[in-house]
């Protein structure tokens, strides 16, 4: 479960895609549930439509795209509608997929993780949450939200997801330390950093 996926080129889209490609190469069947590409301007990429359900193949990955409320990457209210619409349509798409061994969702944003967790509960499969950023506190840090009741409720939801995940994949040791300090079991947290595939590069001759 991820709201961002190629042809979008932001960090979350790239990270999920690269890992999914490896999983396919290792012999796994991978289905990505996402939306029609529109980030960051809130405009559909050429060749795509905002349909209720559409599928495509990308590097051996089955990509399921669902309809969402599309908005530009600005304004907390409209972005929240965007996130929540993906929770609903992504959840329904996931519930009716073929049998799977594990459900994984990437955060931010946290609503994708809510959908992933709900799918895992209904389909009785393990749920893995990948933590790419400390959300929702990160949106406070950039000035998109002020501290208050809504933030506290979102933080409670965030902690609930961590506690009820089979595993949490943290991007950095600092993220892991933060979670452990807030009571999340250290045994379920694994750090997987961003990396580079050295096979894609060759050494250039010295000048």
C-alpha positions in Angstrom: 0.0 0.0 0.0 1.5 3.3 -1.1 -0.1 6.5 -2.4 3.1 7.3 -4.4 4.5 5.1 -7.1 6.2 5.5 -10.5 6.0 7.3 -12.8 6.1 9.6 -9.8 9.7 10.2 -8.7 9.5 11.3 -5.1 11.4 9.3 -2.4 8.5 7.2 -1.3 7.6 6.1 -4.8 11.2 5.3 -5.7 11.9 3.4 -2.5 8.8 1.2 -2.8 9.4 0.5 -6.5 13.0 -0.5 -6.1 12.3 -2.9 -3.3 9.3 -4.4 -5.2 11.6 -5.0 -8.2 14.0 -7.0 -6.0 11.1 -9.0 -4.5 10.0 -10.0 -8.0 13.5 -10.9 -9.0 13.7 -13.1 -5.9 10.6 -15.0 -7.1 7.8 -13.3 -5.2 4.5 -12.2 -6.6 4.0 -8.5 -5.7 0.9 -6.4 -6.0 1.1 -2.6 -5.4 -2.1 -0.8 -4.5 -1.7 2.9 -5.3 -3.5 5.8 -7.0 -3.2 7.5 -10.4 0.1 9.4 -10.5 -0.5 13.1 -9.8 2.2 14.1 -7.2 3.2 16.9 -6.5 1.1 19.2 -8.6 -2.2 17.4 -8.3 -2.4 16.9 -12.1 -2.8 13.5 -13.7 0.3 12.3 -15.6 -0.1 11.8 -19.4 -1.7 8.5 -20.2 -3.5 8.0 -16.9 -7.1 8.5 -15.8 -8.5 8.7 -12.2 -10.6 5.5 -12.5 -12.1 3.5 -9.7 -10.0 0.4 -10.6 -7.3 -0.1 -13.2 -4.3 -2.4 -13.4 -1.0 -2.4 -15.2 2.3 -4.4 -15.2 5.5 -2.6 -14.3 8.8 -4.6 -14.1 6.9 -7.7 -13.2 4.9 -5.9 -10.5 1.1 -5.9 -10.6 0.1 -2.3 -10.1 -3.5 -1.7 -9.0 -4.6 2.0 -9.2 -7.7 3.3 -7.5 -9.7 6.5 -7.7 -8.9 9.2 -5.2 -9.6 12.8 -4.5 -6.7 14.5 -6.2 -5.2 17.7 -4.9 -1.9 19.5 -5.1 0.7 19.1 -2.4 -0.5 22.1 -0.4 -3.3 22.8 2.1 -3.9 20.5 5.0 -7.7 20.1 4.4 -7.6 19.1 0.7 -4.5 16.9 1.3 -6.4 15.2 4.1 -9.3 14.5 1.7 -6.8 13.0 -0.7 -5.3 10.8 2.0 -8.7 9.6 3.3 -10.0 8.8 -0.1 -7.1 6.5 -0.7 -7.7 4.8 2.7 -11.2 3.9 1.5 -10.6 2.9 -2.1 -7.3 1.3 -1.4 -8.8 -0.7 1.4 -11.6 -2.1 -0.9 -9.1 -2.9 -3.6 -6.9 -4.7 -1.2 -9.6 -6.8 0.5 -10.6 -8.4 -2.9 -7.1 -9.2 -4.1 -6.0 -12.8 -4.4 -4.6 -14.7 -1.4 -1.4 -13.1 -0.2 1.2 -13.9 2.5 1.8 -10.4 3.9 0.4 -6.9 3.7 2.9 -4.0 3.8 2.2 -0.3 3.8 4.5 2.7 3.7 4.2 5.9 5.8 3.9 8.8 5.4 1.0 9.2 5.0 -0.5 7.2 7.9 -3.9 6.6 6.2 -2.3 4.2 3.8 -1.1 2.2 6.8 -4.6 2.2 8.3 -5.9 0.7 5.1 -3.1 -1.9 5.1 -3.7 -2.9 8.7 -7.4 -3.2 8.1 -6.7 -5.5 5.1 -4.4 -7.6 7.2 -7.0 -8.0 9.9 -9.8 -9.0 7.5 -7.6 -11.3 5.4 -5.8 -12.7 8.5 -2.3 -11.9 7.2 0.7 -10.3 8.9 1.0 -6.5 8.5 4.3 -4.7 8.1 4.6 -1.0 8.4 7.4 0.8 6.7 8.3 4.1 8.4 9.8 6.5 5.9 9.2 9.6 8.1 7.9 10.4 11.6 4.4 11.3 10.7 2.4 13.3 11.8 5.1 15.2 13.7 6.9 15.9 10.4 4.0 18.0 9.1 4.1 20.1 12.3 7.8 20.6 11.7 7.2 22.1 8.2 4.3 24.3 9.5 1.4 22.5 7.9 -0.3 21.7 11.2 -0.3 23.2 14.7 -0.2 21.2 17.9 -3.7 20.5 19.3 -6.4 17.9 19.7 -6.3 16.7 16.1 -2.5 16.1 16.3 -2.8 14.2 19.5 -5.5 11.9 18.0 -3.3 11.3 15.0 -0.4 10.5 17.2 -2.5 8.0 19.1 -3.5 6.4 15.9 0.1 6.3 14.8 1.2 4.5 18.0 -1.7 2.1 17.7 -0.5 1.0 14.3 3.0 0.5 15.5 1.8 -1.7 18.4 -0.4 -3.8 16.2 2.0 -4.3 13.3 3.8 -7.6 13.0 7.0 -5.6 12.2 7.9 -2.0 11.7 10.6 -1.1 9.2 12.4 2.1 10.2 14.4 4.1 7.8 17.0 5.2 10.4 18.3 4.3 13.8 16.9 7.6 15.1 13.4 6.5 14.0 13.9 3.3 15.9 15.1 5.0 19.0 12.0 7.3 18.9 9.6 4.4 18.7 11.3 2.4 21.4 11.2 5.5 23.6 7.4 5.7 23.1 6.9 2.1 24.2 7.0 0.2 20.9 8.7 -3.3 21.3 12.3 -3.1 20.1 12.1 -6.7 18.9 9.6 -5.8 16.1 11.5 -2.8 14.8 14.1 -3.4 12.0 16.2 -0.7 10.4 16.4 -0.8 6.6 18.2 2.3 5.3 18.1 3.7 1.8 20.9 2.2 -0.3 22.4 2.0 -3.7 22.7 -0.9 -6.2 26.4 -0.9 -7.0 25.8 -3.2 -10.0 24.3 -0.2 -11.8 27.5 1.7 -11.8 31.0 1.2 -13.2 34.3 2.7 -12.2 35.4 5.5 -14.6 39.1 5.7 -15.6 41.2 8.2 -13.8 41.9 11.4 -15.6 
